[in-house]
Amino acid sequence: MSDSPRADRTVWRGLACTRLCLPNGDSAVVSDFGAQVLSWEVNGRERLFLSPRAVMDGSAPIRGGIPVCFPQFNQRGPLPKHGFARTLAWVVQAQGAQAVDDGLQITLQLRDDAATRDVWPHAFIARLTVLLQPGALTLTLGVDNQGTQALEFTAALHGYFRVDDVTQVALHGLEGQGYWDAVADTHPQQQGAIRFGVETDRVYPRAEQMLQLETPDAPTLQLCQDAAWTETVVWNPGPALCARLADMQTDSWQQMLCVEAAAIDSPVVVPAGGQWQAAQYLKLLPATESGQG
Ligand code: TA6
């Protein structure tokens, strides 16, 4: 530990990354590849799931951490699933890490080039800012339309949160909401907290209040998203789908839960020369408020 926040360039599991460290020992690791947060440690405990079988050589999306889906969510368009941003190298902005209040942030940038224009003919700059504060992580995705016509996209911060046993967790805050169940292709209403055990793939409208991911053995994780993230996606593959995913171990579905800030039901429209940005806020409740300790 050191007395002031520190940012170091490092190679982490073979990938060029920036590691942010706070004086209290909290840390985050952000890969240039995909601008993907791969690790977030709070009080010595890893809070993100990264599959032991994740492909870490830049040849495929990384299963875990917080992938950035842009400019397309899932298969809602002609681009590769979840868009190209998660499989391209982003560039850490020249000014490097900046101290902000009690934390430290970095911004990574992705600009259009010949390869992106080939599949998506638009001039853009996407920026992901990652702010690490004690017990908290804020991710802000920004998109500048550099072109002369309106830009349309869908996007998500597809966070994989680590849990000891997903069948024992409860996700609160979406009670009473109607949602799209993508597995059954139905539109039911959420009764009580969300619980897990089978394949779960759902799109909820963004909740006004914060969500709480309650687990028996760890502090509760609070999740908030700006209104510009109009939906929340909740995903766990369950045992059967997990067994078919080459980059997951058979039982990995038990150790993860995706709770995603998304803008997907209606595409975001950015006018020529305009900008869009939206943040997701992750915060661990102190042990006493979580019923821990
Ligand atoms: O966000 C949920 C989802 O779109 C699911 O439908 C599931 O496919 C998941 O993302 C993972 O997608 P990936 O391409 O990373 O395997």
Residues whose N, C-alpha, C, O or C-beta is under 5 A from the ligand:
A	BS01	TA6	N74 K81 D201 V233 W235
